[in-house]
Amino acid sequence: MHAVLYPRPKEFVYTEVDDPPLRPGHVRVRVKATTICATDMKVFSGVWPGTPFPHVAGHEWAGEVTEAGPGVTALTPGDRVGIEVHCGCGACRPCIEGLYNLCEHYGDPAAGHAHVGLTTWGGFAGQAVVPARVCHELPAGMDWETAAFTDNIGIALWAVERTGLKAGETVAVVGPGCFGLLSLQVARALGAGRVLLVGTRAERLALGERLGADATVNAAAGDPVARVRALTAGRGADVVVEFAGSEQGAAQALQMARRGGRVVLAGATAPGRELRIDLATIVRGHLNVYGSVGNPQWVSQRGLELLQRGAVSVAPLITHRMGLKEFARAWEITHGRLDGAIRVMMHPEE
C-alpha cells in the first residue's frame, strides 16, 4: 500500500510499504479521509514519547472496515468508522476508571496500549490496522470528512466538560485554532450563555463569530485579559478553555477567570512549555484549574451526535482538500499556515 513514511525523525516520503498484519482484537480499515494536526509535527520531529521509527503517523481520520481479526465481534467488513486514537491496556487503574488516555502502560503494545498514529501506525496510508476498541461506528449518512473529526470532537468535548459548565455561564475560549473553534461550538451546544473567543488572527476570530462567538478579542491589539474583564462587567469569565498551546496563552487564561472560576488548560501536549504566573492569581482567585488531554470514557461517541445533528460544524474548518500523494504540499500549507489553513483534508484513494 502507499503511505507517508517517516523513516527517521524529521524526514518523510510518500512510498510503498507492506500491508500491516492483522492481529487479534484488531480490524483493518481502508482510510477514506485523513488530516494533519500540530501534534504530527511533534511526532515528525521525534519529540513525542514512544514513537517508533520508521513510522506512519496520522491520528485524525476515518474509514471503512475491510477485515476483522480474531476475537472481534462488534465490527464487520463494510462498517464505517471514525477513529478515537487512545487505546488503553484496560487493566491499570486509570483504564479501569475509564481514563484510558492516562494508561500506565503508555507506549507498550505488548501490554495492550496503542496511541494510533503516535505510538502505533496511523492514517497517513491507504489502510491501517487498529484495535477494534478505538473504532466508533458512524451515524447514518455522515460523510467521511466530518467523520475524520471523531477524535477532535472528543478532545474538545472532554475539555469543556472538565470544567463542569453550567447553562447560562460565560465561557472564554483562548486560541481560535481547530480545537478552540470546536470548543466554542461545544460550549454553545452545552448551554453557555455567552462565548468569548480570544486570539491573534483576525481571520480566525471572524470565523469564530460566524460559528457562534458572541464577542471576539484580538490579543494582538491590546491586553486580552482587560478586554475579557470589560466584556464581563469586570468579573471575568465563569469558565476559560485554553487551546492556544503557548505559555502566554495559558497565563492569560488563568487571569481571565472570575474569582472561583474554572480554567482548563489543554493546548500544550508536549514538554517544554513552562507556566509563569503569580500563584496568588490561582490561590486568592480560588480557581479550579484542570489539565485535559485526549478524550476518554467514549466521549467521542457523544461528540459524533453533536456533529450529526449540526450542533457543531466542521466544514468551515476544512480549508484545503487534496490526495494523500500530495502530502508534502499539505504539510507545507498546514505548518506554514498558508492561505488561511486550519485543516487540510487528504483522501488516500485520490
Secondary structure, 3 states (H helix, E strand, C coil): CEEEEECCCCCCEEEECCCCCCCCCEEEEEEEEEECCHHHHHHHHCCCCCCCCCECCCCEEEEEEEEECCCCCCCCCCCEEEECCEECCCCCHHHHCCCHHHCCCCCCHHHCCEEECCCECCCCECEEEEEHHHEEECCCCCCHHHHCCHHHHHHHHHHHHHCCCCCCCEEEEECCCHHHHHHHHHHHHCCCCEEEEEECCHHHHHHHHHCCCCEEEEHHHCCHHHHHHHHCCCCCEEEEEECCCCHHHHHHHHHHEEEEEEEEECCCCCCCCCCCCCHHHHHCCCCEEEECCCCCCCHHHHHHHHHHCCCCCCHHHEEEEEEHHHHHHHHHHHHCCHHHCCEEEEECCC
